Amino acid sequence: MLKITLKRSLIGSKKDQIATAHSLGLKRPGQVSVQPVNAATKGKIFKISHLIEVAEV
């Protein structure tokens, strides 16, 4: 499992990046989501890597 924390605001981000963050369950800075380790999650993390911090649980 991966613990994903939104570190930066989504204001000013592209619509697809905002949608990706929302699909991970992240809407506001400081919010944390726990996701399984799989290809889909890794692709989402890659897309918004500059906005998030990832740690393994």
PyMOL Python script that loads the backbone (N, CA, C, O; Angstrom):
from pymol import cmd

cmd.read_pdbstr("""\
ATOM      1  N   MET A   1       0.842  -1.182   0.000  1.00  0.00           N
ATOM      2  CA  MET A   1       0.000   0.000   0.000  1.00  0.00           C
ATOM      3  C   MET A   1       0.887   1.245   0.000  1.00  0.00           C
ATOM      4  O   MET A   1       1.987   1.255   0.554  1.00  0.00           O
ATOM      5  N   LEU A   2       0.368   2.293  -0.642  1.00  0.00           N
ATOM      6  CA  LEU A   2       1.081   3.560  -0.731  1.00  0.00           C
ATOM      7  C   LEU A   2       0.290   4.655  -0.027  1.00  0.00           C
ATOM      8  O   LEU A   2      -0.923   4.770  -0.205  1.00  0.00           O
ATOM      9  N   LYS A   3       0.980   5.451   0.767  1.00  0.00           N
ATOM     10  CA  LYS A   3       0.370   6.596   1.433  1.00  0.00           C
ATOM     11  C   LYS A   3       0.716   7.817   0.585  1.00  0.00           C
ATOM     12  O   LYS A   3       1.886   8.174   0.444  1.00  0.00           O
ATOM     13  N   ILE A   4      -0.307   8.451   0.025  1.00  0.00           N
ATOM     14  CA  ILE A   4      -0.114   9.581  -0.886  1.00  0.00           C
ATOM     15  C   ILE A   4      -0.652  10.849  -0.222  1.00  0.00           C
ATOM     16  O   ILE A   4      -1.806  10.895   0.206  1.00  0.00           O
ATOM     17  N   THR A   5       0.194  11.875  -0.141  1.00  0.00           N
ATOM     18  CA  THR A   5      -0.185  13.143   0.482  1.00  0.00           C
ATOM     19  C   THR A   5      -0.116  14.254  -0.554  1.00  0.00           C
ATOM     20  O   THR A   5       0.884  14.393  -1.260  1.00  0.00           O
ATOM     21  N   LEU A   6      -1.176  15.043  -0.644  1.00  0.00           N
ATOM     22  CA  LEU A   6      -1.183  16.193  -1.552  1.00  0.00           C
ATOM     23  C   LEU A   6      -0.425  17.325  -0.876  1.00  0.00           C
ATOM     24  O   LEU A   6      -0.869  17.846   0.146  1.00  0.00           O
ATOM     25  N   LYS A   7       0.719  17.709  -1.439  1.00  0.00           N
ATOM     26  CA  LYS A   7       1.590  18.709  -0.837  1.00  0.00           C
ATOM     27  C   LYS A   7       1.380  20.107  -1.397  1.00  0.00           C
ATOM     28  O   LYS A   7       1.690  21.092  -0.727  1.00  0.00           O
ATOM     29  N   ARG A   8       0.861  20.211  -2.610  1.00  0.00           N
ATOM     30  CA  ARG A   8       0.661  21.514  -3.242  1.00  0.00           C
ATOM     31  C   ARG A   8      -0.796  21.665  -3.646  1.00  0.00           C
ATOM     32  O   ARG A   8      -1.500  20.677  -3.857  1.00  0.00           O
ATOM     33  N   SER A   9      -1.238  22.899  -3.751  1.00  0.00           N
ATOM     34  CA  SER A   9      -2.605  23.194  -4.141  1.00  0.00           C
ATOM     35  C   SER A   9      -2.844  22.817  -5.601  1.00  0.00           C
ATOM     36  O   SER A   9      -1.922  22.839  -6.417  1.00  0.00           O
ATOM     37  N   LEU A  10      -4.070  22.477  -5.915  1.00  0.00           N
ATOM     38  CA  LEU A  10      -4.450  22.141  -7.283  1.00  0.00           C
ATOM     39  C   LEU A  10      -4.795  23.373  -8.107  1.00  0.00           C
ATOM     40  O   LEU A  10      -5.034  23.266  -9.310  1.00  0.00           O
ATOM     41  N   ILE A  11      -4.824  24.545  -7.472  1.00  0.00           N
ATOM     42  CA  ILE A  11      -5.127  25.780  -8.182  1.00  0.00           C
ATOM     43  C   ILE A  11      -4.056  26.020  -9.240  1.00  0.00           C
ATOM     44  O   ILE A  11      -2.863  25.978  -8.940  1.00  0.00           O
ATOM     45  N   GLY A  12      -4.475  26.268 -10.462  1.00  0.00           N
ATOM     46  CA  GLY A  12      -3.554  26.531 -11.549  1.00  0.00           C
ATOM     47  C   GLY A  12      -3.099  25.277 -12.281  1.00  0.00           C
ATOM     48  O   GLY A  12      -2.402  25.367 -13.292  1.00  0.00           O
ATOM     49  N   SER A  13      -3.487  24.103 -11.779  1.00  0.00           N
ATOM     50  CA  SER A  13      -3.125  22.847 -12.452  1.00  0.00           C
ATOM     51  C   SER A  13      -4.055  22.605 -13.631  1.00  0.00           C
ATOM     52  O   SER A  13      -5.146  23.171 -13.704  1.00  0.00           O
ATOM     53  N   LYS A  14      -3.611  21.759 -14.553  1.00  0.00           N
ATOM     54  CA  LYS A  14      -4.432  21.406 -15.700  1.00  0.00           C
ATOM     55  C   LYS A  14      -5.609  20.551 -15.252  1.00  0.00           C
ATOM     56  O   LYS A  14      -5.552  19.888 -14.216  1.00  0.00           O
ATOM     57  N   LYS A  15      -6.675  20.576 -16.047  1.00  0.00           N
ATOM     58  CA  LYS A  15      -7.889  19.849 -15.691  1.00  0.00           C
ATOM     59  C   LYS A  15      -7.646  18.354 -15.528  1.00  0.00           C
ATOM     60  O   LYS A  15      -8.221  17.727 -14.639  1.00  0.00           O
ATOM     61  N   ASP A  16      -6.795  17.778 -16.381  1.00  0.00           N
ATOM     62  CA  ASP A  16      -6.537  16.341 -16.266  1.00  0.00           C
ATOM     63  C   ASP A  16      -5.743  16.013 -14.998  1.00  0.00           C
ATOM     64  O   ASP A  16      -5.913  14.933 -14.432  1.00  0.00           O
ATOM     65  N   GLN A  17      -4.881  16.926 -14.545  1.00  0.00           N
ATOM     66  CA  GLN A  17      -4.147  16.703 -13.301  1.00  0.00           C
ATOM     67  C   GLN A  17      -5.075  16.804 -12.094  1.00  0.00           C
ATOM     68  O   GLN A  17      -4.936  16.046 -11.134  1.00  0.00           O
ATOM     69  N   ILE A  18      -6.014  17.733 -12.146  1.00  0.00           N
ATOM     70  CA  ILE A  18      -7.001  17.871 -11.072  1.00  0.00           C
ATOM     71  C   ILE A  18      -7.860  16.620 -11.006  1.00  0.00           C
ATOM     72  O   ILE A  18      -8.134  16.114  -9.918  1.00  0.00           O
ATOM     73  N   ALA A  19      -8.286  16.117 -12.151  1.00  0.00           N
ATOM     74  CA  ALA A  19      -9.102  14.901 -12.205  1.00  0.00           C
ATOM     75  C   ALA A  19      -8.331  13.705 -11.663  1.00  0.00           C
ATOM     76  O   ALA A  19      -8.902  12.855 -10.980  1.00  0.00           O
ATOM     77  N   THR A  20      -7.044  13.634 -11.963  1.00  0.00           N
ATOM     78  CA  THR A  20      -6.208  12.545 -11.462  1.00  0.00           C
ATOM     79  C   THR A  20      -6.101  12.607  -9.939  1.00  0.00           C
ATOM     80  O   THR A  20      -6.211  11.580  -9.269  1.00  0.00           O
ATOM     81  N   ALA A  21      -5.889  13.799  -9.391  1.00  0.00           N
ATOM     82  CA  ALA A  21      -5.809  13.961  -7.938  1.00  0.00           C
ATOM     83  C   ALA A  21      -7.129  13.552  -7.287  1.00  0.00           C
ATOM     84  O   ALA A  21      -7.131  12.873  -6.260  1.00  0.00           O
ATOM     85  N   HIS A  22      -8.240  13.959  -7.876  1.00  0.00           N
ATOM     86  CA  HIS A  22      -9.546  13.604  -7.335  1.00  0.00           C
ATOM     87  C   HIS A  22      -9.776  12.097  -7.401  1.00  0.00           C
ATOM     88  O   HIS A  22     -10.400  11.528  -6.506  1.00  0.00           O
ATOM     89  N   SER A  23      -9.279  11.447  -8.453  1.00  0.00           N
ATOM     90  CA  SER A  23      -9.456  10.002  -8.563  1.00  0.00           C
ATOM     91  C   SER A  23      -8.645   9.260  -7.497  1.00  0.00           C
ATOM     92  O   SER A  23      -8.968   8.125  -7.149  1.00  0.00           O
ATOM     93  N   LEU A  24      -7.597   9.899  -6.982  1.00  0.00           N
ATOM     94  CA  LEU A  24      -6.820   9.327  -5.876  1.00  0.00           C
ATOM     95  C   LEU A  24      -7.423   9.695  -4.518  1.00  0.00           C
ATOM     96  O   LEU A  24      -6.930   9.258  -3.479  1.00  0.00           O
ATOM     97  N   GLY A  25      -8.486  10.496  -4.529  1.00  0.00           N
ATOM     98  CA  GLY A  25      -9.141  10.892  -3.287  1.00  0.00           C
ATOM     99  C   GLY A  25      -8.517  12.110  -2.636  1.00  0.00           C
ATOM    100  O   GLY A  25      -8.672  12.316  -1.432  1.00  0.00           O
ATOM    101  N   LEU A  26      -7.807  12.924  -3.420  1.00  0.00           N
ATOM    102  CA  LEU A  26      -7.131  14.111  -2.890  1.00  0.00           C
ATOM    103  C   LEU A  26      -7.782  15.374  -3.435  1.00  0.00           C
ATOM    104  O   LEU A  26      -7.866  15.563  -4.649  1.00  0.00           O
ATOM    105  N   LYS A  27      -8.244  16.238  -2.532  1.00  0.00           N
ATOM    106  CA  LYS A  27      -8.908  17.456  -2.979  1.00  0.00           C
ATOM    107  C   LYS A  27      -8.265  18.715  -2.426  1.00  0.00           C
ATOM    108  O   LYS A  27      -8.316  19.765  -3.067  1.00  0.00           O
ATOM    109  N   ARG A  28      -7.655  18.629  -1.234  1.00  0.00           N
ATOM    110  CA  ARG A  28      -7.049  19.820  -0.662  1.00  0.00           C
ATOM    111  C   ARG A  28      -5.669  19.485  -0.089  1.00  0.00           C
ATOM    112  O   ARG A  28      -5.425  18.346   0.307  1.00  0.00           O
ATOM    113  N   PRO A  29      -4.774  20.463  -0.044  1.00  0.00           N
ATOM    114  CA  PRO A  29      -3.417  20.217   0.447  1.00  0.00           C
ATOM    115  C   PRO A  29      -3.420  19.635   1.857  1.00  0.00           C
ATOM    116  O   PRO A  29      -4.204  20.046   2.712  1.00  0.00           O
ATOM    117  N   GLY A  30      -2.534  18.678   2.082  1.00  0.00           N
ATOM    118  CA  GLY A  30      -2.441  18.023   3.380  1.00  0.00           C
ATOM    119  C   GLY A  30      -3.283  16.777   3.488  1.00  0.00           C
ATOM    120  O   GLY A  30      -3.125  15.999   4.429  1.00  0.00           O
ATOM    121  N   GLN A  31      -4.174  16.575   2.539  1.00  0.00           N
ATOM    122  CA  GLN A  31      -5.046  15.405   2.565  1.00  0.00           C
ATOM    123  C   GLN A  31      -4.238  14.156   2.216  1.00  0.00           C
ATOM    124  O   GLN A  31      -3.352  14.198   1.362  1.00  0.00           O
ATOM    125  N   VAL A  32      -4.555  13.035   2.889  1.00  0.00           N
ATOM    126  CA  VAL A  32      -3.815  11.792   2.715  1.00  0.00           C
ATOM    127  C   VAL A  32      -4.748  10.709   2.206  1.00  0.00           C
ATOM    128  O   VAL A  32      -5.903  10.622   2.623  1.00  0.00           O
ATOM    129  N   SER A  33      -4.234   9.878   1.295  1.00  0.00           N
ATOM    130  CA  SER A  33      -4.984   8.758   0.747  1.00  0.00           C
ATOM    131  C   SER A  33      -4.072   7.538   0.743  1.00  0.00           C
ATOM    132  O   SER A  33      -2.873   7.648   0.485  1.00  0.00           O
ATOM    133  N   VAL A  34      -4.653   6.368   1.033  1.00  0.00           N
ATOM    134  CA  VAL A  34      -3.895   5.118   0.981  1.00  0.00           C
ATOM    135  C   VAL A  34      -4.421   4.323  -0.205  1.00  0.00           C
ATOM    136  O   VAL A  34      -5.612   4.023  -0.290  1.00  0.00           O
ATOM    137  N   GLN A  35      -3.506   3.983  -1.131  1.00  0.00           N
ATOM    138  CA  GLN A  35      -3.877   3.310  -2.371  1.00  0.00           C
ATOM    139  C   GLN A  35      -3.054   2.033  -2.537  1.00  0.00           C
ATOM    140  O   GLN A  35      -1.940   1.946  -2.020  1.00  0.00           O
ATOM    141  N   PRO A  36      -3.590   1.044  -3.251  1.00  0.00           N
ATOM    142  CA  PRO A  36      -2.820  -0.176  -3.507  1.00  0.00           C
ATOM    143  C   PRO A  36      -1.719   0.076  -4.535  1.00  0.00           C
ATOM    144  O   PRO A  36      -1.790   1.012  -5.331  1.00  0.00           O
ATOM    145  N   VAL A  37      -0.712  -0.776  -4.496  1.00  0.00           N
ATOM    146  CA  VAL A  37       0.385  -0.676  -5.459  1.00  0.00           C
ATOM    147  C   VAL A  37       0.000  -1.470  -6.699  1.00  0.00           C
ATOM    148  O   VAL A  37      -0.032  -2.701  -6.664  1.00  0.00           O
ATOM    149  N   ASN A  38      -0.293  -0.772  -7.796  1.00  0.00           N
ATOM    150  CA  ASN A  38      -0.575  -1.423  -9.077  1.00  0.00           C
ATOM    151  C   ASN A  38      -0.237  -0.450 -10.205  1.00  0.00           C
ATOM    152  O   ASN A  38       0.119   0.701  -9.956  1.00  0.00           O
ATOM    153  N   ALA A  39      -0.349  -0.915 -11.424  1.00  0.00           N
ATOM    154  CA  ALA A  39       0.043  -0.108 -12.577  1.00  0.00           C
ATOM    155  C   ALA A  39      -0.793   1.167 -12.693  1.00  0.00           C
ATOM    156  O   ALA A  39      -0.257   2.225 -13.022  1.00  0.00           O
ATOM    157  N   ALA A  40      -2.090   1.080 -12.427  1.00  0.00           N
ATOM    158  CA  ALA A  40      -2.961   2.248 -12.552  1.00  0.00           C
ATOM    159  C   ALA A  40      -2.563   3.331 -11.544  1.00  0.00           C
ATOM    160  O   ALA A  40      -2.491   4.512 -11.886  1.00  0.00           O
ATOM    161  N   THR A  41      -2.312   2.925 -10.321  1.00  0.00           N
ATOM    162  CA  THR A  41      -1.918   3.885  -9.287  1.00  0.00           C
ATOM    163  C   THR A  41      -0.569   4.511  -9.612  1.00  0.00           C
ATOM    164  O   THR A  41      -0.384   5.713  -9.425  1.00  0.00           O
ATOM    165  N   LYS A  42       0.368   3.715 -10.093  1.00  0.00           N
ATOM    166  CA  LYS A  42       1.688   4.241 -10.440  1.00  0.00           C
ATOM    167  C   LYS A  42       1.595   5.251 -11.578  1.00  0.00           C
ATOM    168  O   LYS A  42       2.330   6.238 -11.582  1.00  0.00           O
ATOM    169  N   GLY A  43       0.711   5.024 -12.537  1.00  0.00           N
ATOM    170  CA  GLY A  43       0.512   5.969 -13.633  1.00  0.00           C
ATOM    171  C   GLY A  43      -0.051   7.291 -13.141  1.00  0.00           C
ATOM    172  O   GLY A  43       0.357   8.356 -13.605  1.00  0.00           O
ATOM    173  N   LYS A  44      -0.995   7.227 -12.195  1.00  0.00           N
ATOM    174  CA  LYS A  44      -1.573   8.442 -11.622  1.00  0.00           C
ATOM    175  C   LYS A  44      -0.519   9.215 -10.838  1.00  0.00           C
ATOM    176  O   LYS A  44      -0.448  10.441 -10.916  1.00  0.00           O
ATOM    177  N   ILE A  45       0.302   8.483 -10.081  1.00  0.00           N
ATOM    178  CA  ILE A  45       1.362   9.125  -9.305  1.00  0.00           C
ATOM    179  C   ILE A  45       2.351   9.823 -10.234  1.00  0.00           C
ATOM    180  O   ILE A  45       2.780  10.942  -9.952  1.00  0.00           O
ATOM    181  N   PHE A  46       2.714   9.174 -11.332  1.00  0.00           N
ATOM    182  CA  PHE A  46       3.650   9.772 -12.284  1.00  0.00           C
ATOM    183  C   PHE A  46       3.097  11.061 -12.863  1.00  0.00           C
ATOM    184  O   PHE A  46       3.842  12.020 -13.068  1.00  0.00           O
ATOM    185  N   LYS A  47       1.793  11.093 -13.131  1.00  0.00           N
ATOM    186  CA  LYS A  47       1.162  12.247 -13.766  1.00  0.00           C
ATOM    187  C   LYS A  47       1.171  13.487 -12.872  1.00  0.00           C
ATOM    188  O   LYS A  47       1.302  14.608 -13.363  1.00  0.00           O
ATOM    189  N   ILE A  48       1.032  13.284 -11.558  1.00  0.00           N
ATOM    190  CA  ILE A  48       0.982  14.443 -10.635  1.00  0.00           C
ATOM    191  C   ILE A  48       2.100  14.375  -9.599  1.00  0.00           C
ATOM    192  O   ILE A  48       1.927  14.839  -8.472  1.00  0.00           O
ATOM    193  N   SER A  49       3.231  13.808  -9.965  1.00  0.00           N
ATOM    194  CA  SER A  49       4.344  13.617  -9.015  1.00  0.00           C
ATOM    195  C   SER A  49       4.852  14.932  -8.428  1.00  0.00           C
ATOM    196  O   SER A  49       5.376  14.947  -7.315  1.00  0.00           O
ATOM    197  N   HIS A  50       4.706  16.024  -9.154  1.00  0.00           N
ATOM    198  CA  HIS A  50       5.182  17.325  -8.664  1.00  0.00           C
ATOM    199  C   HIS A  50       4.257  17.933  -7.615  1.00  0.00           C
ATOM    200  O   HIS A  50       4.610  18.932  -6.989  1.00  0.00           O
ATOM    201  N   LEU A  51       3.080  17.344  -7.414  1.00  0.00           N
ATOM    202  CA  LEU A  51       2.106  17.876  -6.452  1.00  0.00           C
ATOM    203  C   LEU A  51       1.997  17.038  -5.187  1.00  0.00           C
ATOM    204  O   LEU A  51       1.433  17.495  -4.193  1.00  0.00           O
ATOM    205  N   ILE A  52       2.527  15.816  -5.206  1.00  0.00           N
ATOM    206  CA  ILE A  52       2.302  14.863  -4.131  1.00  0.00           C
ATOM    207  C   ILE A  52       3.600  14.357  -3.516  1.00  0.00           C
ATOM    208  O   ILE A  52       4.695  14.562  -4.040  1.00  0.00           O
ATOM    209  N   GLU A  53       3.426  13.687  -2.380  1.00  0.00           N
ATOM    210  CA  GLU A  53       4.530  12.991  -1.716  1.00  0.00           C
ATOM    211  C   GLU A  53       4.038  11.564  -1.471  1.00  0.00           C
ATOM    212  O   GLU A  53       2.914  11.360  -1.012  1.00  0.00           O
ATOM    213  N   VAL A  54       4.877  10.587  -1.777  1.00  0.00           N
ATOM    214  CA  VAL A  54       4.475   9.192  -1.671  1.00  0.00           C
ATOM    215  C   VAL A  54       5.374   8.461  -0.684  1.00  0.00           C
ATOM    216  O   VAL A  54       6.595   8.613  -0.704  1.00  0.00           O
ATOM    217  N   ALA A  55       4.743   7.655   0.191  1.00  0.00           N
ATOM    218  CA  ALA A  55       5.469   6.818   1.136  1.00  0.00           C
ATOM    219  C   ALA A  55       4.828   5.447   1.161  1.00  0.00           C
ATOM    220  O   ALA A  55       3.615   5.313   1.004  1.00  0.00           O
ATOM    221  N   GLU A  56       5.643   4.437   1.359  1.00  0.00           N
ATOM    222  CA  GLU A  56       5.113   3.070   1.405  1.00  0.00           C
ATOM    223  C   GLU A  56       4.668   2.773   2.837  1.00  0.00           C
ATOM    224  O   GLU A  56       5.363   3.094   3.801  1.00  0.00           O
ATOM    225  N   VAL A  57       3.499   2.157   2.951  1.00  0.00           N
ATOM    226  CA  VAL A  57       2.937   1.841   4.277  1.00  0.00           C
ATOM    227  C   VAL A  57       3.279   0.414   4.636  1.00  0.00           C
ATOM    228  O   VAL A  57       2.905  -0.058   5.709  1.00  0.00           O
TER     229      VAL A  57
END
""", "prot")
cmd.dss("prot")
cmd.show_as("cartoon", "prot")
cmd.util.cbc("prot")
cmd.orient("prot")
